[in-house]
Amino acid sequence: MKKNIVFFEAKGGSDKGADGHRKDTMPMVNALQAKGWNAEVVFFDDDILRNESERNKIYEYVRDNADGYVSRVNPGNLREEKLYFDVLRKLCADGLVGMPHPDAMIGYGAKDALTKLADTDLVPSDTYAYYDPKEAQRIGVVMSDKHDFKKTFPKTLAKGERVLKQNRGSTGEGIWRVRLESADMYNKCESLPLDTKIICTEAKDNHTEERQLGEFMDFCEHYLVGDNGMLVDMTFLPRIKEGEIRILMLYKTPVYVVHKKPAEGGDAFSATLFSGAKYRYDEPKDWQSLIDWFLVQLPDIRSKLGNYDLPLIWTADFILDTDSNGKDKYVLGEINCSCVGFTSPEEFMAKIAVMVGDNIVDIVSEKKA
């Protein structure tokens, strides 16, 4: 075993500090070095990825000199993400430990992960993913009515408020709360007419628009176009007003819980800082029942999302709901694992970096034994 780990970063981007690194990268590098391991940062950019010779030079260097890699490339920082993932796949095929494997990033991070978990205790069964037929064919989804946005969404909205989530974007962009203008229209028909008046609120900034159903669906079709185009349709959970609960995970270990309470007033439901939500950072023991329940779900999550190893650094977001007995239950709203940061709160960063280093050593040592 070489005891060498490569951290991949993208050159440039809004997530970088004055030294050109993400703020949480060098603390992890230093933590590994303090444990007697070597760790180094290797940068990609789109020019390198497009140049086969340069791309292969990095691939061969990492293959020959490292036991594994940690991907710290923020989605969107590389236009040539496919070529970057190809490099990661080749390294994993060569026996390096991928943290995470690129297909785990796709499987966990895509919004349709929720539909793959819809037959578990984590996600309601009436959760749907919609695709453009070309994209469905590309990713191997067999199209049916439940994947057809225009056919299915008027039926799901007829039963109650919904949330539509695009697969791309960030900070709440393209995440819409959709409700009927008149609440007494729910459960009156199997499928709503296209001229039904609806009220739509976007999580990006909690702004609200009055629209017609057909026109709104036409607008949303741009979320389906292109690679990774997708819309996920879930029931709206009104207890989001009490706050979204995010668990920061290091592999199999919960580190802290972020309670994200949306801004007060109107149809506000977004839990992003940009939209005015308030964040509170808690110890896992403060949410022990949620933590205990979630850890039991990890084998199901792993098996249903491609059976890849759990990501090194990832988050799971939950919303409170009420079960048939009037008791609290939690619903999974999203998983993030492509490049989860831990720079906030800043006083936690050094401690978490040490924990990450410990996890990397344990994971690589076990897999290379």
FIVEXMAR-23373 format. One record per residue (C-alpha): z, x, y; residue number from 1; residue in three letters. Coordinates in steps of 0.5 Angstrom, whole numbers, plus 2048, in hexadecimal, padded with zeros to 3 digits. Layout:
// FIVEXMAR-23373
+-----+-----+-----+------+------+
!  c3 !  c1 !  c2 ! resi ! resn !
+-----+-----+-----+------+------+
!   Z !   X !   Y !  NUM !  ALA !
...
+-----+-----+-----+------+------+
//
This chain:
// FIVEXMAR-23373
+-----+-----+-----+------+------+
!  c3 !  c1 !  c2 ! resi ! resn !
+-----+-----+-----+------+------+
! 800 ! 800 ! 800 !    1 !  MET !
! 7FE ! 803 ! 807 !    2 !  LYS !
! 803 ! 7FF ! 80B !    3 !  LYS !
! 7FE ! 7FE ! 810 !    4 !  ASN !
! 7FD ! 7F7 ! 814 !    5 !  ILE !
! 7F7 ! 7F6 ! 819 !    6 !  VAL !
! 7F8 ! 7F1 ! 81E !    7 !  PHE !
! 7F2 ! 7EE ! 820 !    8 !  PHE !
! 7F1 ! 7EC ! 828 !    9 !  GLU !
! 7EB ! 7E9 ! 82C !   10 !  ALA !
! 7EA ! 7ED ! 832 !   11 !  LYS !
! 7EB ! 7E9 ! 838 !   12 !  GLY !
! 7ED ! 7E2 ! 839 !   13 !  GLY !
! 7F3 ! 7DF ! 83D !   14 !  SER !
! 7F8 ! 7E0 ! 838 !   15 !  ASP !
! 7F8 ! 7E8 ! 839 !   16 !  LYS !
! 7FD ! 7EC ! 83D !   17 !  GLY !
! 7FC ! 7F2 ! 842 !   18 !  ALA !
! 7FB ! 7F6 ! 83C !   19 !  ASP !
! 7F6 ! 7F2 ! 839 !   20 !  GLY !
! 7FA ! 7EF ! 833 !   21 !  HIS !
! 7FD ! 7E9 ! 832 !   22 !  ARG !
! 804 ! 7E9 ! 834 !   23 !  LYS !
! 807 ! 7E8 ! 82D !   24 !  ASP !
! 802 ! 7ED ! 829 !   25 !  THR !
! 805 ! 7F4 ! 82B !   26 !  MET !
! 80D ! 7F1 ! 829 !   27 !  PRO !
! 80A ! 7F0 ! 822 !   28 !  MET !
! 807 ! 7F7 ! 822 !   29 !  VAL !
! 80D ! 7FA ! 824 !   30 !  ASN !
! 811 ! 7F6 ! 81F !   31 !  ALA !
! 80D ! 7F8 ! 81A !   32 !  LEU !
! 80D ! 7FF ! 81C !   33 !  GLN !
! 815 ! 7FF ! 81C !   34 !  ALA !
! 815 ! 7FD ! 815 !   35 !  LYS !
! 811 ! 804 ! 813 !   36 !  GLY !
! 80A ! 800 ! 813 !   37 !  TRP !
! 804 ! 802 ! 817 !   38 !  ASN !
! 801 ! 7FC ! 81B !   39 !  ALA !
! 7FB ! 7FC ! 820 !   40 !  GLU !
! 7F7 ! 7F8 ! 824 !   41 !  VAL !
! 7EF ! 7F7 ! 823 !   42 !  VAL !
! 7EB ! 7F3 ! 828 !   43 !  PHE !
! 7E5 ! 7EF ! 827 !   44 !  PHE !
! 7E0 ! 7EC ! 82C !   45 !  ASP !
! 7DA ! 7E8 ! 82B !   46 !  ASP !
! 7D5 ! 7EE ! 82D !   47 !  ASP !
! 7D9 ! 7F2 ! 827 !   48 !  ILE !
! 7D8 ! 7EC ! 822 !   49 !  LEU !
! 7D1 ! 7EB ! 824 !   50 !  ARG !
! 7CF ! 7F3 ! 822 !   51 !  ASN !
! 7CF ! 7F3 ! 81B !   52 !  GLU !
! 7D0 ! 7FB ! 81B !   53 !  SER !
! 7D7 ! 7FA ! 81F !   54 !  GLU !
! 7D9 ! 7F4 ! 81C !   55 !  ARG !
! 7D9 ! 7F8 ! 815 !   56 !  ASN !
! 7DC ! 7FE ! 818 !   57 !  LYS !
! 7E2 ! 7FA ! 819 !   58 !  ILE !
! 7E2 ! 7F6 ! 813 !   59 !  TYR !
! 7E1 ! 7FD ! 80F !   60 !  GLU !
! 7E7 ! 800 ! 813 !   61 !  TYR !
! 7EC ! 7FB ! 812 !   62 !  VAL !
! 7EA ! 7FA ! 80A !   63 !  ARG !
! 7EB ! 801 ! 809 !   64 !  ASP !
! 7F1 ! 802 ! 80D !   65 !  ASN !
! 7F6 ! 7FC ! 80D !   66 !  ALA !
! 7F9 ! 7F7 ! 808 !   67 !  ASP !
! 7F8 ! 7F1 ! 80C !   68 !  GLY !
! 7F7 ! 7EE ! 813 !   69 !  TYR !
! 7FA ! 7E9 ! 818 !   70 !  VAL !
! 7F5 ! 7E5 ! 81C !   71 !  SER !
! 7F7 ! 7E4 ! 823 !   72 !  ARG !
! 7F1 ! 7E2 ! 826 !   73 !  VAL !
! 7F1 ! 7DB ! 82A !   74 !  ASN !
! 7EC ! 7D6 ! 828 !   75 !  PRO !
! 7E7 ! 7D6 ! 82E !   76 !  GLY !
! 7E8 ! 7DD ! 830 !   77 !  ASN !
! 7E2 ! 7DF ! 82B !   78 !  LEU !
! 7DB ! 7DC ! 82B !   79 !  ARG !
! 7D9 ! 7DF ! 825 !   80 !  GLU !
! 7DF ! 7DC ! 821 !   81 !  GLU !
! 7DB ! 7DB ! 81B !   82 !  LYS !
! 7D9 ! 7E3 ! 81A !   83 !  LEU !
! 7E1 ! 7E4 ! 81B !   84 !  TYR !
! 7E3 ! 7E0 ! 816 !   85 !  PHE !
! 7DE ! 7E3 ! 811 !   86 !  ASP !
! 7E1 ! 7EA ! 812 !   87 !  VAL !
! 7E8 ! 7E7 ! 811 !   88 !  LEU !
! 7E5 ! 7E4 ! 80A !   89 !  ARG !
! 7E2 ! 7EA ! 808 !   90 !  LYS !
! 7E9 ! 7EE ! 809 !   91 !  LEU !
! 7EC ! 7E9 ! 805 !   92 !  CYS !
! 7E7 ! 7E9 ! 800 !   93 !  ALA !
! 7E8 ! 7F1 ! 800 !   94 !  ASP !
! 7F0 ! 7EF ! 7FE !   95 !  GLY !
! 7F3 ! 7F0 ! 805 !   96 !  LEU !
! 7F8 ! 7EB ! 807 !   97 !  VAL !
! 7F6 ! 7E6 ! 80C !   98 !  GLY !
! 7FB ! 7E3 ! 811 !   99 !  MET !
! 7F8 ! 7DE ! 811 !  100 !  PRO !
! 7F2 ! 7DE ! 80C !  101 !  HIS !
! 7EC ! 7DB ! 811 !  102 !  PRO !
! 7EB ! 7D5 ! 80D !  103 !  ASP !
! 7F2 ! 7D3 ! 80D !  104 !  ALA !
! 7F2 ! 7D4 ! 815 !  105 !  MET !
! 7EC ! 7CE ! 814 !  106 !  ILE !
! 7F0 ! 7CA ! 80F !  107 !  GLY !
! 7F6 ! 7CA ! 813 !  108 !  TYR !
! 7F4 ! 7CA ! 81A !  109 !  GLY !
! 7EE ! 7C5 ! 819 !  110 !  ALA !
! 7F1 ! 7BE ! 81B !  111 !  LYS !
! 7EE ! 7BB ! 814 !  112 !  ASP !
! 7F4 ! 7BE ! 811 !  113 !  ALA !
! 7F7 ! 7B8 ! 813 !  114 !  LEU !
! 7F3 ! 7B4 ! 80E !  115 !  THR !
! 7F4 ! 7B9 ! 809 !  116 !  LYS !
! 7FB ! 7B7 ! 809 !  117 !  LEU !
! 7FA ! 7B0 ! 80A !  118 !  ALA !
! 7FD ! 7AE ! 803 !  119 !  ASP !
! 803 ! 7B2 ! 804 !  120 !  THR !
! 80A ! 7B0 ! 807 !  121 !  ASP !
! 807 ! 7B4 ! 80D !  122 !  LEU !
! 802 ! 7B0 ! 810 !  123 !  VAL !
! 800 ! 7A9 ! 810 !  124 !  PRO !
! 7FB ! 7A6 ! 80B !  125 !  SER !
! 7F7 ! 7A3 ! 811 !  126 !  ASP !
! 7F5 ! 7AA ! 814 !  127 !  THR !
! 7ED ! 7AB ! 814 !  128 !  TYR !
! 7E8 ! 7B1 ! 816 !  129 !  ALA !
! 7E1 ! 7AF ! 819 !  130 !  TYR !
! 7DB ! 7B4 ! 818 !  131 !  TYR !
! 7D4 ! 7B5 ! 81B !  132 !  ASP !
! 7D0 ! 7B4 ! 814 !  133 !  PRO !
! 7CD ! 7BB ! 815 !  134 !  LYS !
! 7D4 ! 7BE ! 816 !  135 !  GLU !
! 7D7 ! 7BA ! 810 !  136 !  ALA !
! 7D1 ! 7BD ! 80C !  137 !  GLN !
! 7D3 ! 7C4 ! 80E !  138 !  ARG !
! 7DA ! 7C4 ! 80C !  139 !  ILE !
! 7D9 ! 7C0 ! 806 !  140 !  GLY !
! 7DC ! 7B9 ! 808 !  141 !  VAL !
! 7D9 ! 7B3 ! 804 !  142 !  VAL !
! 7D7 ! 7AE ! 80A !  143 !  MET !
! 7DA ! 7A7 ! 809 !  144 !  SER !
! 7DC ! 7A2 ! 80E !  145 !  ASP !
! 7E3 ! 7A5 ! 80F !  146 !  LYS !
! 7DF ! 7AB ! 812 !  147 !  HIS !
! 7DB ! 7A7 ! 816 !  148 !  ASP !
! 7DE ! 7A6 ! 81D !  149 !  PHE !
! 7DA ! 7A0 ! 820 !  150 !  LYS !
! 7DB ! 79C ! 819 !  151 !  LYS !
! 7E3 ! 79E ! 818 !  152 !  THR !
! 7E6 ! 79F ! 81F !  153 !  PHE !
! 7E5 ! 797 ! 821 !  154 !  PRO !
! 7E9 ! 795 ! 81B !  155 !  LYS !
! 7EE ! 79A ! 81C !  156 !  THR !
! 7EF ! 798 ! 823 !  157 !  LEU !
! 7EF ! 791 ! 821 !  158 !  ALA !
! 7F6 ! 792 ! 81E !  159 !  LYS !
! 7FA ! 796 ! 823 !  160 !  GLY !
! 7FA ! 79C ! 828 !  161 !  GLU !
! 7F6 ! 7A2 ! 826 !  162 !  ARG !
! 7F6 ! 7A9 ! 827 !  163 !  VAL !
! 7EF ! 7AD ! 827 !  164 !  LEU !
! 7EF ! 7B4 ! 827 !  165 !  LYS !
! 7E9 ! 7B9 ! 827 !  166 !  GLN !
! 7E9 ! 7BF ! 823 !  167 !  ASN !
! 7E8 ! 7C4 ! 829 !  168 !  ARG !
! 7EB ! 7C5 ! 830 !  169 !  GLY !
! 7F2 ! 7C6 ! 831 !  170 !  SER !
! 7F8 ! 7C4 ! 836 !  171 !  THR !
! 7F7 ! 7BD ! 834 !  172 !  GLY !
! 7EF ! 7BD ! 836 !  173 !  GLU !
! 7EB ! 7B8 ! 832 !  174 !  GLY !
! 7F2 ! 7B4 ! 82F !  175 !  ILE !
! 7F2 ! 7AD ! 831 !  176 !  TRP !
! 7F7 ! 7A7 ! 830 !  177 !  ARG !
! 7F3 ! 7A1 ! 830 !  178 !  VAL !
! 7F5 ! 79A ! 830 !  179 !  ARG !
! 7F3 ! 793 ! 831 !  180 !  LEU !
! 7F3 ! 790 ! 838 !  181 !  GLU !
! 7F7 ! 78A ! 835 !  182 !  SER !
! 7FC ! 78B ! 830 !  183 !  ALA !
! 7FB ! 784 ! 82D !  184 !  ASP !
! 7F4 ! 786 ! 82B !  185 !  MET !
! 7F7 ! 78B ! 825 !  186 !  TYR !
! 7F6 ! 788 ! 81E !  187 !  ASN !
! 7F1 ! 782 ! 820 !  188 !  LYS !
! 7EB ! 785 ! 81D !  189 !  CYS !
! 7E9 ! 78A ! 818 !  190 !  GLU !
! 7E5 ! 78E ! 81D !  191 !  SER !
! 7E5 ! 78E ! 825 !  192 !  LEU !
! 7DE ! 78C ! 829 !  193 !  PRO !
! 7DB ! 792 ! 82D !  194 !  LEU !
! 7DD ! 78E ! 833 !  195 !  ASP !
! 7E4 ! 78E ! 832 !  196 !  THR !
! 7E8 ! 791 ! 838 !  197 !  LYS !
! 7EC ! 797 ! 836 !  198 !  ILE !
! 7F1 ! 79C ! 83A !  199 !  ILE !
! 7F0 ! 7A3 ! 838 !  200 !  CYS !
! 7F5 ! 7A9 ! 83A !  201 !  THR !
! 7F4 ! 7B0 ! 839 !  202 !  GLU !
! 7F9 ! 7B5 ! 837 !  203 !  ALA !
! 7F6 ! 7BA ! 83C !  204 !  LYS !
! 7F9 ! 7B7 ! 842 !  205 !  ASP !
! 7FC ! 7B0 ! 840 !  206 !  ASN !
! 7F6 ! 7AD ! 844 !  207 !  HIS !
! 7F4 ! 7A6 ! 842 !  208 !  THR !
! 7ED ! 7A3 ! 842 !  209 !  GLU !
! 7EB ! 79B ! 841 !  210 !  GLU !
! 7E5 ! 79B ! 83D !  211 !  ARG !
! 7E1 ! 797 ! 838 !  212 !  GLN !
! 7E2 ! 799 ! 831 !  213 !  LEU !
! 7DA ! 79A ! 82F !  214 !  GLY !
! 7D9 ! 79E ! 836 !  215 !  GLU !
! 7E0 ! 7A2 ! 834 !  216 !  PHE !
! 7DD ! 7A4 ! 82D !  217 !  MET !
! 7D6 ! 7A6 ! 830 !  218 !  ASP !
! 7DA ! 7AB ! 834 !  219 !  PHE !
! 7DE ! 7AD ! 82E !  220 !  CYS !
! 7D8 ! 7AF ! 82A !  221 !  GLU !
! 7D8 ! 7B6 ! 82E !  222 !  HIS !
! 7DE ! 7B8 ! 82A !  223 !  TYR !
! 7DA ! 7B7 ! 823 !  224 !  LEU !
! 7D4 ! 7BC ! 825 !  225 !  VAL !
! 7D4 ! 7C3 ! 823 !  226 !  GLY !
! 7D7 ! 7C7 ! 81E !  227 !  ASP !
! 7DF ! 7C5 ! 81D !  228 !  ASN !
! 7DD ! 7BE ! 821 !  229 !  GLY !
! 7E2 ! 7B9 ! 81E !  230 !  MET !
! 7E6 ! 7B3 ! 821 !  231 !  LEU !
! 7ED ! 7B2 ! 81D !  232 !  VAL !
! 7EF ! 7AA ! 81E !  233 !  ASP !
! 7F7 ! 7A9 ! 81D !  234 !  MET !
! 7FC ! 7A3 ! 81F !  235 !  THR !
! 7FF ! 7A4 ! 825 !  236 !  PHE !
! 807 ! 7A5 ! 825 !  237 !  LEU !
! 80A ! 7A3 ! 82B !  238 !  PRO !
! 810 ! 7A7 ! 829 !  239 !  ARG !
! 80C ! 7AD ! 82C !  240 !  ILE !
! 810 ! 7AB ! 832 !  241 !  LYS !
! 816 ! 7AE ! 82F !  242 !  GLU !
! 813 ! 7B5 ! 82E !  243 !  GLY !
! 80E ! 7B9 ! 82A !  244 !  GLU !
! 812 ! 7BD ! 825 !  245 !  ILE !
! 80F ! 7C4 ! 824 !  246 !  ARG !
! 811 ! 7C9 ! 81E !  247 !  ILE !
! 80F ! 7D0 ! 81F !  248 !  LEU !
! 80F ! 7D3 ! 818 !  249 !  MET !
! 80E ! 7DA ! 816 !  250 !  LEU !
! 80B ! 7DA ! 80F !  251 !  TYR !
! 810 ! 7D5 ! 80B !  252 !  LYS !
! 816 ! 7D6 ! 810 !  253 !  THR !
! 817 ! 7D1 ! 816 !  254 !  PRO !
! 819 ! 7D5 ! 81D !  255 !  VAL !
! 81A ! 7D0 ! 822 !  256 !  TYR !
! 819 ! 7C9 ! 824 !  257 !  VAL !
! 815 ! 7C7 ! 82A !  258 !  VAL !
! 817 ! 7C0 ! 82D !  259 !  HIS !
! 811 ! 7BE ! 831 !  260 !  LYS !
! 813 ! 7B8 ! 835 !  261 !  LYS !
! 80D ! 7B5 ! 839 !  262 !  PRO !
! 80D ! 7B3 ! 841 !  263 !  ALA !
! 810 ! 7AC ! 842 !  264 !  GLU !
! 80C ! 7A6 ! 845 !  265 !  GLY !
! 806 ! 7A2 ! 843 !  266 !  GLY !
! 802 ! 7A4 ! 83D !  267 !  ASP !
! 804 ! 7AB ! 83D !  268 !  ALA !
! 804 ! 7AE ! 836 !  269 !  PHE !
! 802 ! 7B5 ! 836 !  270 !  SER !
! 807 ! 7BB ! 834 !  271 !  ALA !
! 804 ! 7C0 ! 837 !  272 !  THR !
! 807 ! 7C4 ! 83D !  273 !  LEU !
! 800 ! 7C3 ! 841 !  274 !  PHE !
! 802 ! 7BC ! 841 !  275 !  SER !
! 809 ! 7BC ! 843 !  276 !  GLY !
! 80C ! 7BC ! 83D !  277 !  ALA !
! 813 ! 7BF ! 83D !  278 !  LYS !
! 815 ! 7C4 ! 837 !  279 !  TYR !
! 81B ! 7C6 ! 834 !  280 !  ARG !
! 81C ! 7CB ! 82F !  281 !  TYR !
! 821 ! 7CA ! 829 !  282 !  ASP !
! 824 ! 7CE ! 823 !  283 !  GLU !
! 821 ! 7CB ! 81C !  284 !  PRO !
! 828 ! 7C9 ! 81A !  285 !  LYS !
! 828 ! 7C4 ! 820 !  286 !  ASP !
! 822 ! 7C0 ! 81C !  287 !  TRP !
! 825 ! 7C2 ! 815 !  288 !  GLN !
! 823 ! 7BB ! 812 !  289 !  SER !
! 81C ! 7BC ! 814 !  290 !  LEU !
! 81B ! 7C3 ! 812 !  291 !  ILE !
! 81E ! 7C2 ! 80B !  292 !  ASP !
! 819 ! 7BC ! 80A !  293 !  TRP !
! 813 ! 7C1 ! 80D !  294 !  PHE !
! 815 ! 7C7 ! 809 !  295 !  LEU !
! 814 ! 7C2 ! 803 !  296 !  VAL !
! 80D ! 7C0 ! 805 !  297 !  GLN !
! 80B ! 7C7 ! 805 !  298 !  LEU !
! 808 ! 7C8 ! 7FE !  299 !  PRO !
! 804 ! 7C1 ! 7FF !  300 !  ASP !
! 801 ! 7C4 ! 806 !  301 !  ILE !
! 7FF ! 7CA ! 803 !  302 !  ARG !
! 7FB ! 7C7 ! 7FD !  303 !  SER !
! 7F8 ! 7C2 ! 801 !  304 !  LYS !
! 7F5 ! 7C6 ! 806 !  305 !  LEU !
! 7F2 ! 7CB ! 802 !  306 !  GLY !
! 7F7 ! 7CE ! 7FE !  307 !  ASN !
! 7F7 ! 7D4 ! 802 !  308 !  TYR !
! 7FD ! 7D8 ! 804 !  309 !  ASP !
! 802 ! 7D5 ! 80A !  310 !  LEU !
! 800 ! 7D8 ! 810 !  311 !  PRO !
! 804 ! 7DE ! 813 !  312 !  LEU !
! 806 ! 7DA ! 81A !  313 !  ILE !
! 804 ! 7D3 ! 81A !  314 !  TRP !
! 807 ! 7CC ! 81D !  315 !  THR !
! 808 ! 7C5 ! 81B !  316 !  ALA !
! 808 ! 7BF ! 820 !  317 !  ASP !
! 80C ! 7B9 ! 81E !  318 !  PHE !
! 80D ! 7B2 ! 822 !  319 !  ILE !
! 813 ! 7AD ! 820 !  320 !  LEU !
! 811 ! 7A7 ! 81D !  321 !  ASP !
! 815 ! 7A1 ! 819 !  322 !  THR !
! 815 ! 7A0 ! 812 !  323 !  ASP !
! 815 ! 799 ! 80F !  324 !  SER !
! 81D ! 799 ! 80F !  325 !  ASN !
! 81D ! 79B ! 816 !  326 !  GLY !
! 81F ! 7A2 ! 815 !  327 !  LYS !
! 81C ! 7A8 ! 818 !  328 !  ASP !
! 816 ! 7AB ! 815 !  329 !  LYS !
! 812 ! 7B1 ! 817 !  330 !  TYR !
! 80A ! 7B1 ! 818 !  331 !  VAL !
! 806 ! 7B7 ! 818 !  332 !  LEU !
! 801 ! 7B7 ! 81E !  333 !  GLY !
! 7FE ! 7BE ! 81E !  334 !  GLU !
! 7FE ! 7C5 ! 81A !  335 !  ILE !
! 7FD ! 7CC ! 81E !  336 !  ASN !
! 7FC ! 7D2 ! 81B !  337 !  CYS !
! 7F6 ! 7D6 ! 81E !  338 !  SER !
! 7FA ! 7DA ! 824 !  339 !  CYS !
! 800 ! 7D7 ! 825 !  340 !  VAL !
! 804 ! 7DB ! 82A !  341 !  GLY !
! 80C ! 7DC ! 82B !  342 !  PHE !
! 80C ! 7DE ! 832 !  343 !  THR !
! 810 ! 7D8 ! 834 !  344 !  SER !
! 816 ! 7D8 ! 835 !  345 !  PRO !
! 816 ! 7E0 ! 837 !  346 !  GLU !
! 81D ! 7E2 ! 834 !  347 !  GLU !
! 81B ! 7E0 ! 82D !  348 !  PHE !
! 814 ! 7E4 ! 82D !  349 !  MET !
! 818 ! 7EB ! 82B !  350 !  ALA !
! 81C ! 7E7 ! 825 !  351 !  LYS !
! 816 ! 7E3 ! 823 !  352 !  ILE !
! 811 ! 7EA ! 823 !  353 !  ALA !
! 817 ! 7ED ! 81E !  354 !  VAL !
! 817 ! 7E7 ! 81A !  355 !  MET !
! 80F ! 7E7 ! 819 !  356 !  VAL !
! 80F ! 7EF ! 817 !  357 !  GLY !
! 814 ! 7ED ! 812 !  358 !  ASP !
! 810 ! 7E7 ! 80F !  359 !  ASN !
! 809 ! 7EC ! 80F !  360 !  ILE !
! 80D ! 7F1 ! 80B !  361 !  VAL !
! 80F ! 7EC ! 806 !  362 !  ASP !
! 809 ! 7E9 ! 806 !  363 !  ILE !
! 804 ! 7EF ! 805 !  364 !  VAL !
! 809 ! 7F2 ! 800 !  365 !  SER !
! 80A ! 7EC ! 7FC !  366 !  GLU !
! 802 ! 7EC ! 7FB !  367 !  LYS !
! 801 ! 7F3 ! 7FB !  368 !  LYS !
! 806 ! 7F4 ! 7F5 !  369 !  ALA !
+-----+-----+-----+------+------+
//
